[in-house]
Amino acid sequence: SSHQQSLPRTFKKVQVVRLSDNFRKAVEVVPCDFPADIPAGCVVMKRLWAGVNASDVNFSAGRYFGAKAAKAMLPFDAGFESVGIIVAKGQGVS
């Protein structure tokens, strides 16, 4: 994909690592390697702002899937709402 040379090698994401209604205790900021290729049909967004609201807390507490199902999914990524700019795109994105 074009623009890859300007993309970072690593990034950070918020991941739910334990179920809790205390969002701060439920999540960790996790460093990750940036993918070598952007999949077709996908974009890379540089997040400028991300909020935490009631839906994030309910998600991290396991309320959407039930505690048993949510616990089996751990760890999972968090963050539903954000503002950012598209900095790269995979094939097929116009």
C-alpha positions as CSV (number, residue, x, y, z in Angstrom):
1,S,0.0,0.0,0.0
2,S,1.2,3.5,-0.6
3,H,2.0,5.8,2.3
4,Q,3.3,2.9,4.3
5,Q,6.7,4.5,4.7
6,S,5.2,7.3,6.8
7,L,3.4,4.9,9.2
8,P,4.8,4.2,12.6
9,R,6.4,0.8,13.5
10,T,4.4,0.6,16.7
11,F,1.2,2.0,18.3
12,K,-0.7,1.8,21.5
13,K,-4.2,0.5,22.1
14,V,-6.6,0.2,25.1
15,Q,-7.4,-3.4,25.9
16,V,-9.8,-4.8,28.4
17,V,-7.7,-7.3,30.4
18,R,-10.1,-8.0,33.3
19,L,-13.8,-7.5,33.8
20,S,-14.7,-4.6,36.1
21,D,-17.2,-1.8,36.1
22,N,-14.2,0.4,37.1
23,F,-12.9,1.1,33.6
24,R,-9.4,2.2,34.8
25,K,-9.0,-1.1,36.6
26,A,-10.4,-3.1,33.7
27,V,-8.0,-1.8,31.0
28,E,-4.4,-1.5,30.1
29,V,-2.6,0.5,27.4
30,V,-0.8,-2.1,25.4
31,P,2.0,-1.5,22.9
32,C,1.6,-3.3,19.5
33,D,3.5,-3.7,16.3
34,F,2.0,-1.9,13.4
35,P,0.8,-4.4,10.7
36,A,3.2,-4.7,7.7
37,D,0.3,-4.3,5.2
38,I,-3.1,-2.6,5.4
39,P,-5.8,-5.1,4.5
40,A,-7.9,-4.4,1.4
41,G,-11.0,-2.4,2.3
42,C,-9.5,-1.0,5.5
43,V,-8.2,2.4,6.6
44,V,-5.7,3.5,9.2
45,M,-7.0,6.3,11.4
46,K,-4.8,8.5,13.5
47,R,-6.9,9.1,16.6
48,L,-6.9,12.6,17.9
49,W,-9.5,12.1,20.6
50,A,-11.2,9.1,22.2
51,G,-13.9,9.3,24.8
52,V,-14.9,6.9,27.5
53,N,-18.6,6.7,28.3
54,A,-21.2,4.4,29.8
55,S,-21.1,1.9,26.8
56,D,-17.3,1.4,27.3
57,V,-17.9,0.8,31.0
58,N,-20.7,-1.7,30.3
59,F,-18.5,-3.4,27.7
60,S,-15.5,-3.7,30.1
61,A,-17.8,-5.0,32.8
62,G,-19.0,-7.8,30.6
63,R,-22.6,-6.7,30.5
64,Y,-23.1,-6.9,26.7
65,F,-22.2,-10.5,26.4
66,G,-22.7,-11.8,29.9
67,A,-19.8,-12.4,32.2
68,K,-19.0,-15.9,31.2
69,A,-18.8,-15.1,27.4
70,A,-16.9,-11.8,28.0
71,K,-14.4,-13.5,30.3
72,A,-13.7,-16.1,27.5
73,M,-13.0,-13.2,25.1
74,L,-10.3,-11.6,27.3
75,P,-8.2,-9.7,26.4
76,F,-10.2,-7.6,23.9
77,D,-9.8,-4.1,22.4
78,A,-11.8,-1.2,23.8
79,G,-12.8,2.2,22.4
80,F,-15.9,2.7,20.4
81,E,-16.0,6.4,19.7
82,S,-13.2,8.6,18.5
83,V,-12.2,11.5,16.2
84,G,-9.3,11.3,13.9
85,I,-8.0,11.6,10.4
86,I,-7.4,8.9,7.8
87,V,-3.7,8.6,7.2
88,A,-3.5,5.5,4.9
89,K,-5.8,3.1,3.1
90,G,-5.8,-0.4,1.8
91,Q,-6.6,-1.4,-1.8
92,G,-10.2,-0.8,-2.9
93,V,-10.8,2.2,-0.6
94,S,-11.6,5.4,-2.4
